[in-house]
Each structure stands twice: as C-alpha cells, then as structure tokens.
C-alpha cells in the first residue's frame, strides 16, 4: 500500500511521518490530481501545522488553481446553457461540472480538464450547430474515420473548444457507447434527472444520485485511460458516503438502478475498488448482492491486480504500471466494441502509426 493510499484511508497516519515519507507522498498526490483533497484531509485531522511548510504551500497553490479552473468551468457552463436554452435544447451537466453546479462534496477541491454535458440523442446535431455558431470549433484534426467513430459508434461527438477562451466541451448523448456491452437507455436518465440552482441562479439538470454514482463507475471502468483515475475513485467514495447520509436506502436504490440500466459490473468494480483502496464501508447485504455481479474468481483477482497497479502504484511510471495500463487500455476497447469492430478500429489506428495490427485473443475483462 503506497503512501498516498495510506493517507487517504486514514490521514492521521501522517502525524508520525518523516520528511522522507512526505517527499514520497507528494509526487503520488500530484500525479493523482488529489493535492486539494489532501489539504482538506489535513485540515480535517488538524495536521496542517505539523506538515512541512513547503508541502502545505504546494497543496494550497494546487487548491487555488483548482478553484480558478472551477470558476472558468462554471462560466462556460452558463454560456452553453444560455445558448442551448435559446434553442430550446435540454441540457444536463455531467461529472466534475455537475458536482460544482449541485455543490456536491468533490466541488470543494476538484479540478476539471474539460466540461462534460449531455443532450438528448435526437438533439445532438442541433446542439452542435448552435455551439459552432456560438464560437466553439473542433478541438483537433479528425479524419473521416474518426468522425464516423465518434458519430456512429460513440456516445459523444468530437470534442469542441472555444476559439477565444480555449475551454473544451465534451457533448454526450449517453453515458456509454451504443455499441458497447453496456446498453443504457438514455431516456431513463432524463426521467430521473434533478434540477439544481447554482450560486448565480443558473438552473441546470444533473443526474440523480444513483445515476451519478453509476456514471462514475462506467466512466472509470470502461474508459481507455485509467492512469490518474484514483481521483475518480475518491469521488465515488465521497459521493457514496454523502448520498448515503441523505438517502438511507441508497444501497437498495443503487442496486435496483444498476440492474435497470444494466451496469452492475462497473458498479461492482467501483465499490470493490473504493473499499479495497480507500476503505469505503458498505453493508454486508449490499456487498453480498453486488458480489453476484462479479466476474469469475480468477478474472476478478486479475482485474483487481491490474486496477491497483494503475491506480495505486508503489512507484510512478514503473514498467509494471505501464504494462497494466496497456492491458486495461485494450480491455476498455474490448468491452466497448464488438470484436469485428474492435479489430477494424485497432488496425486503423495502428496503420496510421505505421505499426502492425494487434491480435485480440486473451483479452482481460
């Protein structure tokens, strides 16, 4: 168990740390994007004064930067919301910007790299045209294959960036690709969506509490890049504990909703990983029911080992971590695409890089 995991599970352990341990902790926290969260944990335990001054300064600097980015993200959300409201296109905030709008626990420290939003599938083209007219444009070069990949196979369009503010918007119409092994009926998400009002009076829709947790699980354990994902596991733990405090029957609701949306496997991975790494406590009844959705024993142990190696490595950028990340990268494509589509996709990407195509046998998942 690395130093960061030990701290996140029980921050009071840092009271006895040496300078060498603090020095080992800081790069891990920075790599995971958890500097701001760690400052909050230090304050919760009354350890700020006993921590090295230069380390606290870096945590404070990271938190100030995160809050600046949060302000930029909320301004961008208001711009998009006003633009799409003029077009009568329903809009929902997702992930980090939703935590900010709804003032959920991660909003106290979490930074954002982009703004994730969702509109109904039948409105995606109209929403995109409105954003293009409003100053957003494609964020990179996308050939005809890439365009088809996004528009026919994925749950989002190619990312858009504002030509002046350089803020990126990821516009979704679902939480998972329509060709993946998880097929989510997005109309169910809109039926249970909640409307929140931010500090400036903006009314915006967000997912229901159970759907927020399920989206976190789907995004993390079906994503093609797990490095740095410990931040999302921390989000899951914080959100789970928050929602359980305000909704006593959260566990039963979450299980029922996971079954309704057919995403109990990612939920199992999220709960078991948050328990194993960050000490999330759930009821025996909840865990027992959820364990029925686990993969077979050997595969479960293999996946846990891969997740832990990427999310909580003992050393940054080790060969074992790189290998685990590569295996999970391929596995993420394996669960998001049918086999023939996957072969075609990987072949196209590798040909573009001038490399031979990968075989797809013996893929974990």
N, C-alpha and C positions, 0 to 999 in steps of 0.2 A: 504494500500500500504506500503510494508516494506521499510526499509531504502535503501537497495540496489537498488530496483526498482526506488525509488525517485531519487537516484543519477544517474542511467543510463539514465533516461529520461531527467534530467536537472541537470548536475553536479554542476552548480553554487549554488544549494541549500546548498551544503556542506560548503559554506563560513560562514554560521551562526551556524554550528553545535557545540555542546558542546562535551566534552571528552566522556560523556556517549553515545552520538549518534555515535561518531566514533568507540567506543568499540562495539556497537551493529551492526555497518556496517561491520566490518572486518570479523567476522565469516561467515556472509552471502556471502560475496565476495569470501572468500576462498572455501566454500562449492560449489559454482557455478563455480569455476575454472576461475574467472574473475579478479584476482588480477592484472595481467599485463594490461588488458584492462582498469581497473580503474586508473592505473598510467597514461596511455595515456590521459584519460579524465581529470585528474587533471592538467596535463601539458597544455592541450588544453585551459583550463579555467584559467590558471595562478594561480592555487590554491596549487601547491606543497609546497610552503614556509609556507602557513598558516595551512597546515595539521600537525598533530602530527608527530614529527620526527621518533618515533619508528614505526608508521604505514607506513610512506613512506619507511623506511628501509625494511619492510616486503614486500611491493609491489615491490621494486627494486630487492629484493632477488628472489621473485617468477618469475619476468620477466627474470632475468639472467638464472634461472633454465630452463625456457621455451625455451630460445634461445639455451641453451646447448642441450636440447632434440630435438629441430628443426634440429640442425646440425647433430645429430645422425640419425635422420629420413631421411635426405637428402642423407647421405652417404649410408644408407641402400637402399634407392630408386635407387641410382646409381648402387649398387651391383646387385639388382634384374633386373634392366633394361639391364645391360650388359649381364647378364646370359641369359635372355629370348631373347635378340637380337641375341645372338649366335645360339639360337634355332629357330629364325625367328617367334617368338610368339608375336603378337601385345600386347601392354601393355598400360593401362590407369591408371593414378593416380586419386584417389578419396578423397573427404573430406579434412582433415587437410593437408595431404602431397601435395594434388593438390593446395591448397591455397599457400603453400610455393613455389612449382615449378612455379606457374603462378604469384607469387608476388601479390596476392590479399590482400585486407585490413586486414583480420584476421592474416596474416603472421607476422604482427608487434608485436603480443603479444601472439598468441595462442600456447598452449602446445598440445602434442599428447600422447596418450597411446598406439597406435599401428599404423601400416601403412596399409591403405586400398587401394587395387589395383584391377583392373578388366582386364580380358582377355576374348576373345570370348568363348562362351559356348563349342564349339567343340574343343577348345584348352586347356580346364581346366585340363584335365588329363595329357597332355604333359607338361604343365606349372608346375603342382605339382611335377611330376617326376624330372624335371630339378631342382626345388628348393630342393628337398630331396637329390639329388646328390650334390648340392651346399652347404650343411651344415645345412639346415633347417630340423626340425622334428616336429612331433605332439606336441602341447603345453600341452596336458593333457591326461588323460585316457578316451578313448571313446569306449564304448561297441558297439556291432553290431547294436543295435537300434539307438544309437547316430550317427553312421556312415551313416545309411540309412536316418536318419532325415536330416542330412546336405546334403548328395549327391543326394537324390531323391526329397526332399521337399523344400530345402532352395536355396538361391541364392548365396551361398558361400560354400566352403569346410571347414572342421575343421581348426581352426587357426594353423599356423605354427610358430615356434620360432627357432631362430638360436642357435645352441648348444653352441657357444662361445660368441657371442655378446648379446644373450638373447633378441634380438629385435623381436617383434611379427609382422607377416604379415597376414592380412585377405585377402584372394584371392577370388574375386567375379567373377561371370559371368553375373550378372544382378543387378538391384537396388532394386528389391523386389522379394520375393519368388514366384516361378512359380505356386504355389498352392493357392496364396492369392487372395483376391478380386480385387487387382490391378494387372493386367497382362501387363507387359511392354515388348514391342518388342525391345530387346537389339540392334538389327541391326540398329534401328533408332538412338540410342545413338552414335554408331560409325560413322554413316553417317554425323553427325553434330559436331563430336569431333574436337577440335582445338589442334594444336601442339605449345608448348611453349618451350623456351630455358632458362634454369636456369643460375645462375651466373657462373657455372663451364662449361657451354657449353652443358649440357645434354639436348637433345631434347626428350620431353615426351608429350604424349597426355593427354588432360584433357577434361572434358565435356564442352559443350557450355555453355554460361552464363545462358540461361533459364534452361538447364538441371542441372546445379549446384544448382540453387535455388530449383528446383523440387526435386532433390536428398536430399537436406537438409530437405525439408518438409516431404518426405517419411520416411527418417531415423528417424526423431524426432517423428512423429505422428503415426508410425507403429512399433516403437521399443518396446522391452519388458522391458525397463528400462528408465524412464523419469527423474528420480532424477538426478540433475546436468544439465538438458537439457537447462537451461537458457542460457548457453554458446552458444548452437546451435541456439537459438532464436536470440541472439546477432549477431552471424554470419550471420543469414538470414537478419537481418536489415541492417547490414553494407554492405553486398554483394548487396542487393537490391538497396540501395542508390548509391553504386559505379557503378553498371551496368546501372542504370537509367541515371546517369550523362554522360556515354559514349555512350549509346544507347537510344535516345529519345523515340522510340516506344517500349521500353522494356515491358510495361504493356500489350500491344496488343500481342506482341510476346509470352509473358509468358502465357497468357490465351489460345492462339491458341495451344501452345505446351502442356499445361496441358491437354487440350481436346484430342490432338493427342495421348498422352501417357496414357490417361485415369487415371489421378491422380489429378483431380481438387479438390477432397475433402481434401486430405492432404494440397494442396496449400491454400485452404480456411482456414484451421486451422492455417497454418503458418502465413498468412497475418493477420488474425484477432487477433492471439495471440501477434504477434510483434506490432500491433497497440495498443492493449489493455495494454500490459505491458511496451513496450519500445517506444511508441509514433511514430511508423512508419506511415508516411503520404503517402497516395495513392490518385489517382484521384477519384472523385465520380463515374465516368463512370466505372473505373476498379472495384471498390468495389461493385457497383451495379450489374455488370455482374457476379462477383465472388460469391456474396450472393445467386445467383440462385443455387449454388452447395452446400450450407449449409445444414445440417440436419434439420429436423423439429424443430420448436421453442423450445419446452421443452427439447428435446435432445441436441440442440445447447447450451442452457443455462447450462445444466448439465455438458456437456463436458468442457465448459469454466471454470466452477467452479472447476472441477477436475484438469484441466491443471494448473490453477492459484494456487491451493493448493499445488501442487507438485513443480511447477517452482518457485513460489514466496511466500513461507510460511512466516507467521509473526513470527513463532518460528521454529527452526530447530528440526527435528525428533519428531514432535508432533504426537499425536495419529491420528488426522485428516489427517495429511500429509501421514502417513503410510497407513491409510485406502484408501486414494485417490490413492496412488501409487499401492496398491494391485489391486484395481478395474481397473486401467489403464493397469496393467500387464496382467490381464485376457482379457481385451478388445483387447490388441495388438495381442494376440493369436487368438481371435475370428475373427479379420479381416485378419489374415494371413493364416488361415487354414479352410477348410470346416468343418462343425460341427462334422461329424463322425471321421475325422482325429483328430480334437481337443480333443474329448473325449478320444480317444485312447492315444494321446500324454500326456495329463494331468494325466490320470490313470497310465500310465507307470512311469512318474516322481514321482508321489505321492506314488506309491507302493514301489519304490526304497527308498523313505524316511520313509517307514513304516507308511504312513498315508492313510486314506480312500480317495477315489476319490472325486473331486469336482463336483457339479452339474453345468450345463452350462446355466440354464434358467436365464432370466432377465439380460443379459449381456449388458452393455452400448456400444455404438459405432455408 
